[in-house]
Amino acid sequence: MRVMGIDPGLTRTGYGVVEVRGSALAAVESGTVHAARGRSAPEQLRDLRARLAEAIARTAPEAVAIERLFFNSNARTAIRVGQASGVALLAAAEAGLPVVEYTPTEVKLAVVGVGNASKDQVGFMVRRILGAVDPDTPDAADALALAICHANASRMEAVAARARGSAR
């Protein structure tokens, strides 16, 4: 199973793809989509959609995990992140992929074991879990963490389903 994680932002959107290989996880690809300076918000959003669609086509994930929006005291930032999140959701929907949203706290708990972990701690654990991976930005590390979170949740769900089936 391959999962793409997306950490949305208008100026920087991180993405990362992990693959379940037996009991291990392996990084397939990660990166950061940077918005071109001097472009309008609609142009930046169009470019973001195109770059995410390219990454989806190239890496062939079976699901997408995206960071669920949370209240931000800066309304302008919240609106921009919401726009980028919508474009990420659109790119996944256009590819026919199921999307699951996780809060930052859920991801940090799943990857670090602490819901208030720092970006450095998340990046450290992503590197420990995936081995030879070096995300280019904290946004890419967060995206890989989202993918790890969903891959592990999916594996646990499958185990629980098998247990329910054998209990009948």
C-alpha positions in Angstrom: 0.0 0.0 0.0 1.2 3.5 -0.9 0.1 6.6 0.9 0.7 10.2 0.0 0.8 12.8 2.8 0.2 16.4 2.0 1.0 19.4 4.4 -0.8 22.2 2.6 0.3 25.8 2.4 0.1 28.5 -0.3 3.8 29.4 -0.4 5.1 25.9 0.6 3.2 22.6 0.4 5.0 19.5 1.5 4.2 16.1 0.1 5.6 12.7 0.9 4.8 9.1 -0.2 5.5 6.0 1.9 5.0 2.4 1.0 4.1 -0.4 3.4 6.6 -3.3 2.8 5.7 -6.1 5.2 6.1 -4.7 8.7 8.2 -1.8 7.6 7.6 1.5 5.9 9.8 2.9 3.1 9.9 6.4 1.6 9.1 6.5 -2.0 9.4 10.3 -2.6 9.1 13.6 -0.8 9.4 17.2 -1.7 8.1 20.7 -1.3 6.1 22.7 -3.9 7.2 26.3 -3.6 5.0 29.0 -5.0 6.6 31.3 -7.6 7.2 34.8 -6.2 5.3 37.6 -7.8 2.4 35.4 -9.0 -1.1 36.0 -8.1 -2.9 33.6 -5.6 -5.0 32.0 -8.4 -1.8 31.3 -10.4 -0.1 29.9 -7.4 -3.1 27.6 -6.7 -3.1 26.5 -10.3 0.6 25.7 -10.2 0.1 23.8 -6.8 -2.6 21.7 -8.3 -0.5 20.8 -11.4 2.5 19.9 -9.3 0.5 17.7 -6.9 -1.2 16.0 -9.8 2.2 15.3 -11.3 3.4 13.8 -8.0 0.3 11.7 -7.7 0.7 10.4 -11.3 4.4 9.7 -10.7 4.2 7.9 -7.4 0.8 6.2 -7.7 -0.5 6.3 -4.1 -3.6 4.4 -3.1 -4.7 7.0 -0.6 -4.0 10.6 0.5 -3.6 11.8 4.1 -3.9 15.6 4.5 -3.5 17.8 7.5 -6.9 18.9 8.7 -7.3 22.6 9.0 -7.3 24.0 12.5 -8.2 27.4 13.7 -5.5 30.0 13.3 -5.5 33.3 15.0 -4.3 34.9 11.7 -7.3 34.9 9.4 -5.2 35.7 6.3 -3.0 32.7 7.0 -6.0 30.5 7.7 -7.6 31.5 4.4 -4.4 30.8 2.4 -3.9 27.4 4.0 -7.6 26.6 3.4 -7.2 27.5 -0.3 -4.1 25.3 -0.6 -5.9 22.5 1.3 -8.8 22.7 -1.1 -6.5 22.4 -4.1 -4.8 19.4 -2.6 -8.2 17.8 -2.0 -9.1 18.5 -5.6 -5.9 16.9 -6.9 -6.6 13.8 -4.9 -10.3 13.7 -6.0 -9.4 14.1 -9.7 -7.1 11.1 -9.3 -9.9 9.1 -7.7 -8.1 8.7 -4.4 -9.7 8.4 -1.0 -8.6 11.2 1.4 -8.3 11.0 5.1 -7.7 14.1 7.2 -5.6 14.1 10.5 -5.1 16.9 13.0 -1.5 17.9 13.7 -1.9 16.5 17.2 -3.0 13.1 15.8 0.0 12.9 13.5 2.4 13.9 16.3 1.0 11.3 18.6 1.2 8.6 15.9 4.8 9.5 14.9 6.5 10.9 18.0 4.2 9.6 20.8 3.6 13.1 22.1 0.8 15.4 20.8 2.8 18.6 21.3 6.0 17.5 19.6 8.1 20.1 17.9 8.8 20.1 14.1 12.4 19.0 14.9 11.1 16.0 16.8 8.7 15.1 14.0 11.5 15.3 11.5 13.8 13.2 13.7 11.2 10.5 14.0 10.4 10.5 10.3 14.1 9.9 9.6 14.2 7.1 12.2 11.1 5.4 10.9 12.0 5.6 7.2 15.7 5.3 7.4 17.6 6.8 4.5 15.3 9.7 3.8 16.2 13.4 4.0 13.1 15.6 3.5 14.1 18.9 1.9 12.0 21.0 4.3 10.0 20.6 7.5 6.9 20.7 5.3 8.0 17.6 3.5 8.9 15.9 6.8 5.4 16.8 8.1 3.9 15.3 4.9 5.8 12.1 5.4 4.6 12.0 9.0 1.0 12.3 7.7 1.6 9.4 5.3 3.2 7.3 8.2 0.2 8.1 10.4 -2.3 6.9 7.8 -0.3 3.8 6.8 -0.1 2.7 10.4 -3.8 3.5 11.0 -4.7 1.5 8.0 -2.6 -1.5 9.1 -4.2 -1.4 12.6 -7.6 -1.2 11.0 -6.9 -4.3 8.8 -5.7 -6.2 11.9 -8.8 -5.2 13.8 -11.0 -6.3 10.9 -9.3 -9.7 10.7 -9.8 -10.1 14.4 -13.5 -9.3 14.2 -13.9 -11.7 11.3 -12.2 -14.6 13.1 -14.3 -13.9 16.3 -17.5 -14.8 14.4 
